[in-house]
Amino acid sequence: MTAQAGDADVIVVGAGPAGTTTAYYLARAGLDVLLLEKASFPRDKICGDGLTPRAVRQLVRMGVDTSGPGWIRNRGLRIIGGGMRLHLPWPDLVSYPDHGLVRTRMDFDHILARHATAAGVRLHERSNVTAPVVDESSGRVVGVRVKPLNERGRATGEQLTYRAPLVVAADGTSSRLATSLGIHKRDDRPMGVAVRTYFKSPRHDDDWMESWLELWAANNRGGRDLLPGYGWIFGAGNGTSNVGLGITNTSKAFGQVDYKDLLRRWVAQTPTEWGFTEENQVGDVRSAALPMGFNRQPHYSRGLLLVGDSGGMVNPFNGEGIDYAMEAASLAATVIADALSRDTALARERVLQGYPDALKNEHGGYFTLGRVFLRLIGDPRIMKIATNHGLPRPWLMKFTLKLLANLTDHRDGDVYDRVINAMTRLAPAA
C-alpha cells in the first residue's frame, strides 16, 4: 500500500548544492517546496572542497555568511609543473569577488540545507526517492515515490507518495529520475573521475589553492604518459588538507589506471614535512565521477527539470561543478516561479521549455570550448608541450586562469576577457 504524504508546489530531489539552492530560491519566491534527501546531515560528498570566486558569488547572492570560522579564504591558484612554481591571484573583476573559499562538503552542504530551511523549505532527510510518479494520461511527472530510511540507511515503514506539478532532479550523476524517463548520458560528452582523501598537515591553513599539472602513468611502450588532469592540495583549515586528483576520459589511459594508487604515488613525492603520510591520513581514499559539459540532456522533459550533476553541469576545463550547479539552480527557480504564475497549462509549458535553451545560452559555448580543450590535452604530447612551454609565460598563464576558471567581465573587461568572451560566443552551444 502507498501512503499519501501530501502535496507541494515543487518537489526537489537531492539536497546537495544544486537541490538546496533551487529550493531556497523557490521558497523565496513564495512557493511551497519539499526537499528530499536520501542521507541525513551532516554527510560527506567526494569533492575537492575548493570554491572559486564564481561559486563565492553565488553564496553572496544567497546571503550565506562566509566570514565566520570554518571558511578558509584563498588568494588564487598556485601552479606546480614543468619545474616551475607560479602564483596566480584571482583576477580583479567587477563581476566576481576577489577571493575563493574552502569548506568541506561535510559542512558546506549542511550549511546550505539549513539556509534553505530558514527560507521556508520543508526538508525531509533519510528519504530515498525510488521512482517518479507519472500521470498515465499526460505522461508528465506529477510526483515521486519515497521509501523512508532508518539511521542505518535501510528502508523502514510504508512507501510514501509526494505529489507536485513540477519535480527538480538534483539527484546526482546517476540520476534515477532522469534515467527512468529515458534521459540517459551522452557518450559524446566527457567524463572525469575525482579521487581524494584528507591528511593532517601543517598546510591546512594555506591561503592558496595548489594545483600540480604533472600526473604520470605507465604506458604499454615501457614509458610514461602525462595524463590530462591535475592533482590538488587545498587547505581545509581544520587541521587537515584535502589532497586529490582529477583525470578525464579523453586519455587512452583512462580506465587502465588505478587512480587511488596514482594518488598514493603522487603524494609520496611531496616533502615529508607536509605530513602526507599514511599515519596522518584521515579517512579512506574515495572517488566519484565528474559528469561534464551537459552530458545528459534534455534538461527539461515532461515536468522534470535537471539541475547540477544530474544534467552534467561540470566545467570540462577544471572539473568544477558547485558553481554551475548553483547558477543553474537559480535559473531553474526563476523559470519555475514564472511558469507556475501562468494561468494555463500551455502557457506554463512554454515557459518551462525555455529552461534548456537558457542554460545553453549561458554555458553552452563555454562548455563546447572545454570539450575541445579536453580532446587536445588527451594527447600526452600536447599536454607535455602545454606544461613545459605554457608555464614560463606569465601572460599566457593569466589568460589560461581566466579561461579555465571562467572568470571574465562581460563589459569593460581587459583584452583577455574580450578574447575569451568572443570565443565563447562563437562556439556552438553544447
FENRALIN-V868489 format. One record per pair of residues at least 4 apart in sequence whose ideal C-beta (glycine too) atoms are under 8 Angstrom apart, sorted by the first residue. I is the first residue (numbers start at 1). GAP is how many residues later the second one is. D is the distance in whole Angstrom. If there is no record, write none. Layout:
# FENRALIN-V868489
I & GAP & D
I & GAP & D
This chain:
# FENRALIN-V868489
1 & 157 & 7
1 & 158 & 8
2 & 143 & 7
2 & 156 & 7
2 & 157 & 5
2 & 158 & 7
2 & 159 & 5
3 & 155 & 5
3 & 156 & 7
3 & 157 & 5
3 & 158 & 7
4 & 156 & 8
4 & 157 & 6
4 & 159 & 8
5 & 141 & 7
5 & 155 & 4
5 & 156 & 6
5 & 157 & 5
6 & 156 & 7
6 & 157 & 8
7 & 155 & 7
7 & 156 & 5
7 & 157 & 6
8 & 24 & 5
8 & 25 & 6
8 & 26 & 4
8 & 114 & 7
8 & 154 & 7
8 & 155 & 8
8 & 156 & 5
9 & 17 & 8
9 & 22 & 4
9 & 23 & 4
9 & 24 & 7
9 & 155 & 6
9 & 156 & 7
9 & 157 & 8
9 & 331 & 6
10 & 13 & 8
10 & 16 & 5
10 & 21 & 6
10 & 22 & 8
10 & 23 & 5
10 & 24 & 7
10 & 154 & 5
10 & 155 & 8
10 & 156 & 5
10 & 157 & 7
10 & 158 & 6
10 & 326 & 6
10 & 330 & 8
11 & 22 & 8
11 & 23 & 5
11 & 25 & 7
11 & 132 & 7
11 & 133 & 6
11 & 151 & 6
11 & 152 & 8
11 & 153 & 4
11 & 155 & 8
11 & 156 & 5
11 & 157 & 7
12 & 7 & 5
12 & 10 & 5
12 & 11 & 5
12 & 14 & 7
12 & 21 & 6
12 & 22 & 7
12 & 23 & 5
12 & 24 & 7
12 & 155 & 8
12 & 156 & 4
12 & 158 & 6
13 & 6 & 7
13 & 23 & 5
13 & 116 & 5
13 & 131 & 6
13 & 154 & 7
13 & 155 & 7
13 & 156 & 6
13 & 157 & 6
13 & 158 & 5
13 & 164 & 6
14 & 4 & 7
14 & 5 & 4
14 & 22 & 7
14 & 23 & 7
14 & 24 & 8
14 & 155 & 7
14 & 156 & 4
14 & 157 & 4
14 & 158 & 6
14 & 294 & 7
14 & 296 & 7
15 & 4 & 5
15 & 5 & 5
15 & 8 & 8
15 & 20 & 6
15 & 21 & 8
15 & 22 & 4
15 & 26 & 8
15 & 94 & 7
15 & 97 & 8
15 & 98 & 5
15 & 101 & 8
15 & 108 & 7
15 & 110 & 8
15 & 155 & 8
16 & 4 & 7
16 & 29 & 7
16 & 93 & 6
16 & 154 & 6
16 & 156 & 7
16 & 292 & 6
16 & 293 & 8
16 & 309 & 7
17 & 4 & 6
17 & 91 & 7
17 & 92 & 7
17 & 95 & 6
17 & 291 & 7
17 & 305 & 5
17 & 308 & 5
17 & 309 & 5
17 & 312 & 8
18 & 4 & 6
18 & 152 & 4
18 & 289 & 4
18 & 290 & 3
18 & 291 & 7
18 & 292 & 7
18 & 295 & 8
18 & 307 & 4
18 & 308 & 7
18 & 310 & 7
18 & 311 & 5
19 & 4 & 6
19 & 16 & 6
19 & 18 & 8
19 & 149 & 7
19 & 151 & 3
19 & 152 & 8
19 & 288 & 7
19 & 289 & 7
19 & 310 & 8
20 & 4 & 6
20 & 15 & 7
20 & 89 & 7
20 & 92 & 4
20 & 93 & 5
20 & 95 & 7
20 & 96 & 5
20 & 101 & 8
21 & 4 & 7
21 & 37 & 7
21 & 41 & 7
21 & 91 & 7
21 & 95 & 8
21 & 304 & 7
21 & 305 & 5
21 & 308 & 4
21 & 309 & 7
21 & 312 & 8
22 & 4 & 6
22 & 146 & 5
22 & 148 & 6
22 & 285 & 6
22 & 307 & 4
22 & 308 & 8
22 & 310 & 5
22 & 311 & 5
23 & 4 & 6
23 & 10 & 5
23 & 12 & 4
23 & 93 & 5
23 & 98 & 4
23 & 100 & 8
23 & 145 & 8
24 & 4 & 6
24 & 38 & 6
24 & 88 & 8
24 & 91 & 6
24 & 92 & 4
24 & 95 & 5
24 & 97 & 7
24 & 309 & 8
25 & 4 & 6
25 & 304 & 7
25 & 305 & 6
25 & 308 & 3
25 & 309 & 7
25 & 312 & 8
26 & 5 & 5
26 & 7 & 5
26 & 95 & 8
26 & 307 & 5
26 & 310 & 6
26 & 311 & 7
27 & 4 & 6
27 & 6 & 5
27 & 89 & 7
27 & 92 & 4
27 & 93 & 4
27 & 94 & 5
28 & 91 & 6
28 & 92 & 8
29 & 304 & 7
29 & 308 & 4
30 & 307 & 8
31 & 305 & 8
31 & 306 & 6
31 & 309 & 7
32 & 90 & 8
33 & 87 & 7
33 & 88 & 5
33 & 89 & 7
34 & 87 & 8
34 & 88 & 5
34 & 90 & 7
34 & 128 & 6
34 & 130 & 7
35 & 78 & 8
35 & 81 & 6
35 & 86 & 5
35 & 87 & 7
35 & 88 & 5
35 & 89 & 7
36 & 88 & 5
36 & 91 & 4
36 & 93 & 6
36 & 108 & 7
36 & 110 & 6
36 & 126 & 7
37 & 4 & 8
37 & 76 & 7
37 & 86 & 7
37 & 87 & 7
37 & 88 & 5
37 & 89 & 8
37 & 90 & 6
38 & 88 & 7
38 & 89 & 7
38 & 90 & 5
38 & 91 & 7
38 & 111 & 7
39 & 4 & 4
39 & 86 & 7
39 & 87 & 7
39 & 114 & 8
40 & 85 & 4
40 & 86 & 5
40 & 111 & 7
41 & 68 & 7
41 & 69 & 4
41 & 72 & 6
41 & 84 & 7
42 & 64 & 5
42 & 65 & 7
42 & 67 & 8
42 & 68 & 5
43 & 63 & 7
43 & 66 & 7
43 & 67 & 8
44 & 60 & 8
44 & 61 & 6
44 & 62 & 5
45 & 60 & 4
45 & 64 & 6
45 & 243 & 8
46 & 59 & 8
46 & 148 & 6
46 & 150 & 6
46 & 240 & 5
46 & 241 & 6
46 & 242 & 4
47 & 58 & 5
47 & 147 & 7
47 & 149 & 7
47 & 241 & 8
47 & 275 & 8
48 & 146 & 7
48 & 148 & 6
48 & 184 & 5
48 & 186 & 6
48 & 194 & 6
48 & 196 & 6
48 & 198 & 8
48 & 271 & 8
49 & 53 & 5
49 & 54 & 6
49 & 55 & 5
49 & 56 & 6
49 & 59 & 7
49 & 185 & 6
49 & 187 & 6
49 & 193 & 5
50 & 24 & 8
50 & 50 & 7
50 & 51 & 8
50 & 52 & 5
50 & 159 & 5
50 & 182 & 7
50 & 184 & 5
50 & 192 & 8
51 & 4 & 4
51 & 5 & 6
51 & 8 & 8
51 & 49 & 6
51 & 50 & 4
51 & 51 & 7
51 & 52 & 7
51 & 271 & 6
51 & 272 & 7
52 & 4 & 7
52 & 38 & 7
52 & 48 & 5
52 & 268 & 6
52 & 271 & 7
52 & 353 & 5
52 & 355 & 7
53 & 4 & 6
53 & 37 & 5
53 & 40 & 8
53 & 43 & 4
53 & 44 & 5
53 & 45 & 7
53 & 46 & 7
53 & 47 & 6
53 & 352 & 8
53 & 354 & 6
54 & 4 & 8
54 & 42 & 6
54 & 266 & 8
54 & 269 & 4
54 & 273 & 8
54 & 351 & 7
54 & 352 & 6
54 & 353 & 6
55 & 4 & 7
55 & 45 & 8
55 & 46 & 7
55 & 265 & 8
55 & 267 & 5
55 & 268 & 4
55 & 271 & 7
56 & 4 & 6
56 & 10 & 7
56 & 40 & 7
56 & 41 & 5
56 & 43 & 7
56 & 44 & 6
56 & 45 & 6
57 & 4 & 6
57 & 38 & 8
57 & 39 & 5
57 & 40 & 6
57 & 266 & 8
58 & 4 & 6
58 & 265 & 6
58 & 268 & 4
58 & 269 & 6
58 & 272 & 7
59 & 5 & 4
59 & 7 & 6
59 & 42 & 8
60 & 4 & 8
60 & 6 & 8
60 & 37 & 7
61 & 269 & 7
62 & 53 & 7
62 & 264 & 8
63 & 52 & 8
64 & 47 & 7
64 & 48 & 7
64 & 51 & 6
66 & 5 & 5
66 & 35 & 6
67 & 4 & 7
70 & 33 & 6
70 & 37 & 6
70 & 167 & 7
70 & 168 & 7
71 & 30 & 6
71 & 31 & 8
71 & 32 & 6
71 & 166 & 8
72 & 29 & 7
72 & 30 & 4
72 & 31 & 7
72 & 133 & 7
72 & 135 & 7
72 & 163 & 6
72 & 164 & 7
72 & 165 & 4
73 & 26 & 5
73 & 27 & 7
73 & 28 & 6
73 & 134 & 6
74 & 25 & 7
74 & 26 & 5
74 & 27 & 7
74 & 28 & 6
74 & 132 & 8
74 & 133 & 5
74 & 134 & 6
74 & 135 & 5
74 & 160 & 8
74 & 161 & 8
75 & 14 & 6
75 & 15 & 7
75 & 24 & 7
75 & 25 & 8
75 & 132 & 5
75 & 133 & 6
76 & 11 & 6
76 & 12 & 5
76 & 13 & 4
76 & 14 & 5
76 & 24 & 7
76 & 132 & 6
76 & 133 & 7
76 & 325 & 8
77 & 10 & 8
77 & 11 & 5
77 & 13 & 8
77 & 131 & 7
77 & 132 & 5
77 & 133 & 8
77 & 134 & 6
77 & 324 & 6
77 & 328 & 8
78 & 7 & 7
78 & 8 & 7
78 & 9 & 5
78 & 10 & 8
78 & 130 & 4
78 & 131 & 7
78 & 132 & 4
78 & 133 & 7
79 & 5 & 8
79 & 6 & 7
79 & 7 & 5
79 & 9 & 6
79 & 131 & 8
79 & 132 & 5
79 & 134 & 6
79 & 312 & 7
79 & 318 & 7
80 & 4 & 8
80 & 5 & 6
80 & 130 & 7
80 & 131 & 7
80 & 132 & 5
80 & 133 & 7
80 & 134 & 8
81 & 131 & 7
81 & 132 & 3
81 & 133 & 5
81 & 306 & 5
81 & 310 & 6
82 & 131 & 7
82 & 132 & 8
82 & 305 & 5
82 & 306 & 5
82 & 307 & 8
82 & 308 & 8
82 & 309 & 4
82 & 310 & 7
84 & 307 & 5
84 & 308 & 7
86 & 305 & 6
86 & 308 & 7
86 & 311 & 6
87 & 121 & 7
88 & 309 & 6
88 & 310 & 7
88 & 313 & 5
90 & 6 & 8
90 & 7 & 8
90 & 8 & 6
90 & 9 & 6
90 & 10 & 6
90 & 315 & 8
90 & 317 & 7
91 & 5 & 8
91 & 307 & 8
91 & 310 & 7
91 & 311 & 6
91 & 316 & 5
91 & 317 & 8
92 & 6 & 6
93 & 5 & 8
93 & 314 & 6
93 & 315 & 7
93 & 316 & 5
93 & 320 & 8
94 & 315 & 5
94 & 317 & 8
94 & 318 & 7
95 & 312 & 8
95 & 313 & 7
95 & 314 & 5
95 & 315 & 7
96 & 311 & 6
100 & 109 & 6
102 & 107 & 7
102 & 132 & 5
102 & 133 & 6
102 & 134 & 6
102 & 135 & 7
102 & 140 & 7
103 & 4 & 5
103 & 5 & 5
103 & 8 & 8
103 & 133 & 8
104 & 4 & 6
104 & 132 & 6
104 & 134 & 7
104 & 138 & 7
105 & 4 & 6
106 & 4 & 7
107 & 4 & 6
108 & 4 & 7
109 & 4 & 6
110 & 4 & 6
111 & 4 & 6
112 & 4 & 6
113 & 4 & 7
113 & 10 & 6
114 & 4 & 6
115 & 4 & 7
116 & 5 & 4
116 & 7 & 7
117 & 4 & 5
117 & 5 & 8
117 & 6 & 5
124 & 22 & 8
126 & 22 & 6
126 & 23 & 4
126 & 24 & 7
126 & 25 & 8
126 & 27 & 8
127 & 19 & 5
127 & 20 & 8
127 & 21 & 6
127 & 22 & 7
127 & 33 & 8
128 & 18 & 6
128 & 19 & 5
128 & 20 & 8
128 & 21 & 5
128 & 27 & 7
129 & 15 & 5
129 & 16 & 7
129 & 17 & 5
129 & 42 & 7
129 & 47 & 7
129 & 48 & 7
130 & 14 & 8
130 & 15 & 5
130 & 16 & 7
130 & 17 & 6
130 & 29 & 8
130 & 46 & 7
131 & 13 & 7
131 & 14 & 5
131 & 45 & 7
131 & 46 & 8
131 & 49 & 6
132 & 9 & 5
132 & 11 & 7
132 & 12 & 6
132 & 13 & 8
132 & 35 & 7
132 & 45 & 5
132 & 48 & 6
132 & 49 & 7
132 & 172 & 7
133 & 8 & 7
133 & 9 & 5
133 & 10 & 4
133 & 11 & 6
133 & 12 & 6
133 & 28 & 6
133 & 30 & 7
134 & 5 & 6
134 & 6 & 7
134 & 7 & 6
134 & 8 & 7
134 & 168 & 8
135 & 4 & 7
135 & 5 & 5
135 & 6 & 8
135 & 7 & 5
138 & 164 & 8
139 & 163 & 6
140 & 162 & 5
140 & 163 & 4
141 & 25 & 8
141 & 26 & 5
141 & 36 & 8
141 & 40 & 7
141 & 161 & 6
141 & 162 & 4
141 & 163 & 5
142 & 21 & 6
142 & 22 & 7
142 & 23 & 7
142 & 161 & 7
143 & 18 & 6
143 & 19 & 5
143 & 20 & 4
143 & 21 & 6
143 & 24 & 7
144 & 17 & 8
144 & 18 & 6
144 & 23 & 6
144 & 33 & 7
145 & 14 & 6
145 & 15 & 7
145 & 16 & 6
146 & 13 & 7
146 & 14 & 5
146 & 15 & 7
146 & 16 & 6
147 & 8 & 5
147 & 12 & 6
147 & 13 & 8
148 & 7 & 7
148 & 8 & 6
148 & 9 & 5
148 & 10 & 8
148 & 12 & 7
149 & 4 & 5
149 & 5 & 6
149 & 6 & 6
149 & 7 & 7
150 & 4 & 5
150 & 5 & 8
150 & 6 & 4
165 & 138 & 7
165 & 175 & 7
166 & 137 & 6
166 & 138 & 8
166 & 139 & 7
166 & 170 & 6
166 & 173 & 8
166 & 174 & 7
166 & 186 & 8
167 & 10 & 7
167 & 136 & 6
167 & 137 & 5
167 & 138 & 8
168 & 136 & 8
168 & 137 & 5
168 & 138 & 8
168 & 139 & 6
168 & 164 & 6
168 & 168 & 8
169 & 6 & 6
169 & 8 & 4
169 & 9 & 5
169 & 135 & 6
169 & 136 & 7
169 & 137 & 5
169 & 138 & 7
169 & 141 & 5
169 & 142 & 8
170 & 137 & 5
170 & 138 & 5
170 & 140 & 6
170 & 155 & 8
170 & 159 & 8
171 & 4 & 5
171 & 5 & 6
171 & 6 & 6
171 & 7 & 8
171 & 139 & 6
172 & 136 & 8
172 & 137 & 5
172 & 138 & 6
173 & 115 & 7
173 & 116 & 5
173 & 118 & 5
173 & 136 & 5
173 & 137 & 7
174 & 5 & 7
175 & 4 & 6
175 & 8 & 8
175 & 121 & 7
175 & 131 & 7
175 & 134 & 8
175 & 135 & 4
176 & 4 & 6
177 & 4 & 7
177 & 127 & 6
177 & 133 & 7
178 & 5 & 4
178 & 6 & 8
178 & 118 & 6
178 & 126 & 7
178 & 128 & 6
178 & 132 & 6
178 & 133 & 8
179 & 4 & 7
179 & 5 & 6
181 & 120 & 6
181 & 121 & 7
181 & 123 & 6
183 & 113 & 6
183 & 114 & 7
183 & 115 & 7
183 & 118 & 6
183 & 121 & 8
183 & 123 & 7
184 & 112 & 7
185 & 4 & 7
185 & 6 & 8
185 & 106 & 7
185 & 110 & 5
185 & 111 & 5
185 & 127 & 7
186 & 108 & 8
186 & 109 & 5
186 & 110 & 7
186 & 111 & 7
186 & 126 & 8
189 & 102 & 8
189 & 103 & 6
189 & 104 & 5
189 & 105 & 7
189 & 106 & 3
189 & 123 & 6
189 & 182 & 7
189 & 241 & 8
190 & 58 & 5
190 & 59 & 6
190 & 60 & 6
190 & 102 & 5
190 & 103 & 6
190 & 105 & 7
190 & 126 & 5
190 & 180 & 8
190 & 181 & 6
190 & 184 & 5
191 & 57 & 7
191 & 58 & 5
191 & 98 & 6
191 & 99 & 7
191 & 100 & 6
191 & 101 & 6
191 & 104 & 7
192 & 37 & 7
192 & 54 & 6
192 & 55 & 6
192 & 56 & 4
192 & 57 & 7
192 & 97 & 7
192 & 98 & 4
192 & 100 & 6
192 & 122 & 7
192 & 127 & 6
193 & 53 & 7
193 & 54 & 6
193 & 61 & 8
193 & 66 & 6
193 & 94 & 6
193 & 95 & 7
193 & 96 & 6
193 & 97 & 6
194 & 50 & 6
194 & 51 & 7
194 & 52 & 5
194 & 93 & 7
194 & 94 & 5
194 & 95 & 8
194 & 96 & 6
194 & 125 & 7
195 & 49 & 6
195 & 50 & 6
195 & 51 & 8
195 & 64 & 5
195 & 65 & 6
195 & 67 & 8
195 & 68 & 5
195 & 90 & 6
195 & 91 & 7
195 & 92 & 4
196 & 36 & 8
196 & 46 & 6
196 & 47 & 7
196 & 48 & 3
196 & 49 & 8
196 & 67 & 8
196 & 89 & 7
196 & 90 & 7
196 & 91 & 8
197 & 46 & 6
197 & 47 & 7
197 & 66 & 7
197 & 84 & 6
197 & 85 & 7
197 & 86 & 6
197 & 87 & 7
197 & 88 & 5
197 & 89 & 7
198 & 38 & 7
198 & 42 & 4
198 & 43 & 7
198 & 44 & 6
198 & 45 & 7
198 & 83 & 7
198 & 84 & 4
198 & 85 & 6
199 & 41 & 6
199 & 42 & 6
199 & 44 & 6
199 & 68 & 8
199 & 75 & 8
199 & 76 & 6
199 & 77 & 5
199 & 78 & 7
199 & 81 & 5
199 & 82 & 6
199 & 83 & 7
200 & 4 & 8
200 & 39 & 6
200 & 40 & 6
200 & 75 & 6
200 & 80 & 4
200 & 82 & 6
201 & 34 & 8
201 & 38 & 8
201 & 39 & 6
201 & 40 & 4
201 & 73 & 6
201 & 74 & 4
201 & 75 & 7
201 & 79 & 7
202 & 71 & 7
202 & 72 & 7
202 & 73 & 6
203 & 30 & 7
203 & 32 & 6
203 & 38 & 5
203 & 71 & 6
203 & 72 & 8
204 & 31 & 5
204 & 32 & 6
204 & 33 & 6
204 & 34 & 7
204 & 35 & 5
204 & 36 & 6
204 & 37 & 5
205 & 30 & 5
205 & 32 & 6
206 & 4 & 7
206 & 27 & 7
206 & 28 & 8
206 & 29 & 4
206 & 35 & 7
207 & 28 & 8
209 & 23 & 7
209 & 25 & 5
210 & 22 & 7
210 & 23 & 4
210 & 24 & 7
211 & 19 & 5
211 & 20 & 7
211 & 21 & 6
212 & 18 & 6
212 & 19 & 4
212 & 20 & 7
212 & 21 & 8
212 & 54 & 7
213 & 17 & 5
213 & 174 & 5
213 & 178 & 8
214 & 12 & 6
214 & 173 & 6
215 & 11 & 7
215 & 12 & 4
215 & 14 & 6
215 & 15 & 7
215 & 16 & 6
215 & 30 & 6
215 & 32 & 7
215 & 47 & 7
215 & 51 & 7
216 & 8 & 4
216 & 9 & 7
216 & 10 & 6
216 & 11 & 7
217 & 7 & 7
217 & 8 & 6
217 & 10 & 5
217 & 36 & 5
217 & 39 & 8
217 & 40 & 5
217 & 45 & 7
218 & 5 & 8
218 & 6 & 6
218 & 7 & 8
219 & 4 & 6
219 & 5 & 7
219 & 6 & 5
219 & 34 & 7
225 & 26 & 7
225 & 27 & 8
225 & 28 & 6
225 & 155 & 4
226 & 154 & 5
226 & 157 & 5
226 & 158 & 5
226 & 161 & 7
227 & 20 & 5
227 & 24 & 6
227 & 26 & 6
227 & 30 & 7
227 & 153 & 8
227 & 156 & 7
228 & 19 & 7
228 & 20 & 5
228 & 22 & 6
228 & 23 & 5
228 & 146 & 6
228 & 149 & 4
228 & 150 & 5
228 & 155 & 6
229 & 16 & 6
229 & 17 & 5
229 & 18 & 4
229 & 19 & 6
230 & 15 & 7
230 & 16 & 6
231 & 12 & 8
231 & 13 & 7
231 & 14 & 4
231 & 32 & 8
231 & 35 & 5
232 & 10 & 7
232 & 11 & 7
232 & 12 & 6
232 & 13 & 7
232 & 14 & 7
233 & 8 & 6
233 & 9 & 8
233 & 10 & 5
234 & 7 & 7
234 & 8 & 5
234 & 9 & 8
235 & 6 & 5
235 & 7 & 8
236 & 4 & 5
236 & 5 & 6
236 & 6 & 5
240 & 42 & 6
241 & 33 & 8
241 & 35 & 8
243 & 20 & 8
243 & 24 & 6
243 & 33 & 6
244 & 19 & 7
245 & 14 & 7
245 & 17 & 7
245 & 18 & 6
245 & 21 & 7
246 & 44 & 7
246 & 73 & 5
247 & 4 & 7
247 & 7 & 6
247 & 10 & 7
247 & 12 & 6
248 & 6 & 7
248 & 42 & 8
248 & 44 & 7
248 & 68 & 8
248 & 71 & 8
248 & 126 & 5
248 & 130 & 7
249 & 5 & 4
249 & 6 & 7
250 & 4 & 7
250 & 124 & 4
250 & 125 & 6
250 & 127 & 7
250 & 128 & 3
251 & 127 & 5
251 & 129 & 7
252 & 4 & 8
252 & 126 & 8
253 & 4 & 5
257 & 5 & 6
258 & 4 & 6
259 & 4 & 6
259 & 28 & 6
260 & 4 & 7
260 & 25 & 5
260 & 27 & 7
261 & 4 & 6
262 & 4 & 6
263 & 4 & 6
263 & 22 & 6
264 & 4 & 6
264 & 21 & 7
265 & 4 & 7
266 & 4 & 8
267 & 9 & 4
268 & 8 & 8
270 & 4 & 5
270 & 6 & 5
272 & 5 & 8
275 & 5 & 5
276 & 4 & 7
277 & 4 & 7
290 & 24 & 5
290 & 29 & 5
290 & 31 & 7
291 & 4 & 5
291 & 5 & 7
291 & 18 & 5
291 & 21 & 4
291 & 22 & 8
291 & 23 & 6
292 & 20 & 6
292 & 22 & 5
292 & 23 & 7
292 & 24 & 4
292 & 27 & 8
292 & 75 & 8
292 & 78 & 7
292 & 79 & 8
292 & 82 & 8
293 & 19 & 6
293 & 21 & 7
293 & 23 & 5
293 & 74 & 4
293 & 75 & 8
293 & 77 & 6
293 & 78 & 5
293 & 137 & 5
294 & 5 & 8
294 & 17 & 6
294 & 18 & 5
294 & 19 & 7
294 & 65 & 7
294 & 66 & 8
294 & 69 & 8
294 & 70 & 7
294 & 73 & 6
294 & 136 & 5
295 & 17 & 3
296 & 10 & 7
296 & 14 & 7
296 & 15 & 5
296 & 16 & 5
297 & 14 & 7
297 & 15 & 8
297 & 59 & 7
298 & 58 & 5
299 & 6 & 7
299 & 7 & 5
299 & 8 & 8
299 & 12 & 5
299 & 56 & 6
299 & 57 & 4
299 & 60 & 6
300 & 4 & 7
300 & 5 & 5
300 & 6 & 7
300 & 52 & 6
300 & 53 & 7
300 & 55 & 5
300 & 56 & 5
303 & 49 & 8
305 & 27 & 5
305 & 30 & 8
305 & 31 & 7
305 & 47 & 7
305 & 50 & 6
306 & 4 & 5
306 & 5 & 4
307 & 4 & 6
307 & 6 & 7
307 & 18 & 7
307 & 21 & 5
307 & 22 & 5
307 & 25 & 5
308 & 5 & 6
308 & 13 & 7
308 & 16 & 8
308 & 17 & 4
308 & 20 & 7
308 & 21 & 7
309 & 4 & 7
309 & 5 & 7
309 & 12 & 6
309 & 16 & 7
311 & 17 & 7
311 & 48 & 8
313 & 8 & 6
313 & 11 & 4
313 & 12 & 6
313 & 15 & 5
313 & 46 & 8
313 & 50 & 8
314 & 5 & 6
314 & 6 & 7
314 & 7 & 4
314 & 10 & 7
315 & 4 & 7
315 & 5 & 4
315 & 6 & 7
315 & 8 & 8
315 & 9 & 6
315 & 51 & 8
315 & 52 & 7
315 & 55 & 6
315 & 91 & 6
316 & 51 & 6
316 & 54 & 3
316 & 55 & 5
316 & 57 & 7
316 & 58 & 5
317 & 52 & 8
317 & 53 & 5
317 & 56 & 6
317 & 57 & 8
317 & 86 & 7
317 & 87 & 4
317 & 88 & 8
317 & 89 & 7
318 & 86 & 5
318 & 87 & 6
320 & 4 & 7
320 & 85 & 8
321 & 4 & 6
322 & 4 & 6
323 & 4 & 6
324 & 4 & 6
324 & 39 & 7
325 & 4 & 6
326 & 4 & 7
327 & 4 & 7
327 & 35 & 7
327 & 36 & 8
328 & 4 & 6
328 & 31 & 6
329 & 4 & 6
330 & 4 & 7
331 & 4 & 6
331 & 24 & 7
331 & 27 & 6
331 & 28 & 7
331 & 31 & 7
332 & 4 & 6
332 & 23 & 6
333 & 4 & 6
334 & 4 & 6
335 & 4 & 6
335 & 16 & 6
335 & 17 & 6
335 & 19 & 7
335 & 20 & 5
335 & 23 & 7
336 & 4 & 6
336 & 16 & 8
337 & 4 & 7
338 & 4 & 7
338 & 13 & 5
339 & 9 & 4
339 & 10 & 8
339 & 12 & 4
339 & 13 & 5
340 & 8 & 7
342 & 5 & 4
342 & 6 & 5
342 & 9 & 6
343 & 4 & 6
344 & 4 & 7
345 & 4 & 6
346 & 4 & 7
347 & 4 & 7
348 & 4 & 6
349 & 4 & 6
350 & 4 & 7
353 & 4 & 8
354 & 4 & 6
355 & 4 & 7
356 & 4 & 6
357 & 4 & 6
358 & 4 & 6
359 & 4 & 6
359 & 5 & 7
360 & 4 & 3
360 & 69 & 4
360 & 70 & 7
361 & 68 & 7
363 & 4 & 5
363 & 67 & 7
364 & 4 & 6
364 & 63 & 8
364 & 64 & 8
364 & 65 & 3
364 & 66 & 4
365 & 4 & 7
365 & 58 & 8
365 & 59 & 4
365 & 60 & 6
365 & 61 & 7
365 & 62 & 4
365 & 63 & 7
365 & 64 & 6
365 & 65 & 7
366 & 4 & 7
366 & 40 & 6
366 & 58 & 5
366 & 61 & 7
367 & 4 & 7
367 & 63 & 4
368 & 4 & 7
368 & 59 & 4
368 & 60 & 6
368 & 61 & 7
368 & 62 & 5
369 & 4 & 6
369 & 34 & 8
369 & 54 & 6
369 & 55 & 7
369 & 58 & 5
370 & 4 & 6
371 & 4 & 7
371 & 59 & 7
372 & 4 & 7
373 & 4 & 6
374 & 4 & 6
376 & 6 & 5
377 & 5 & 6
377 & 6 & 5
377 & 9 & 7
378 & 5 & 8
379 & 4 & 7
380 & 4 & 6
381 & 4 & 7
382 & 4 & 6
383 & 4 & 6
384 & 4 & 6
385 & 4 & 6
385 & 5 & 8
386 & 4 & 5
387 & 4 & 6
389 & 4 & 8
390 & 6 & 5
390 & 7 & 7
390 & 10 & 7
391 & 6 & 6
393 & 4 & 7
394 & 4 & 6
395 & 4 & 7
396 & 4 & 6
397 & 4 & 6
398 & 4 & 7
398 & 18 & 7
399 & 4 & 6
399 & 17 & 5
399 & 20 & 7
399 & 21 & 8
400 & 4 & 6
401 & 4 & 6
401 & 6 & 7
402 & 4 & 8
402 & 5 & 5
402 & 6 & 6
402 & 14 & 5
402 & 15 & 7
402 & 18 & 6
403 & 17 & 5
408 & 5 & 6
408 & 8 & 7
408 & 9 & 4
408 & 12 & 5
408 & 13 & 6
409 & 4 & 4
409 & 5 & 8
409 & 8 & 5
410 & 7 & 8
410 & 11 & 6
413 & 4 & 3
413 & 5 & 6
413 & 8 & 7
414 & 4 & 7
415 & 4 & 6
416 & 4 & 6
417 & 4 & 6
418 & 4 & 6
419 & 4 & 6
420 & 4 & 6
421 & 4 & 6
422 & 4 & 6
423 & 4 & 6
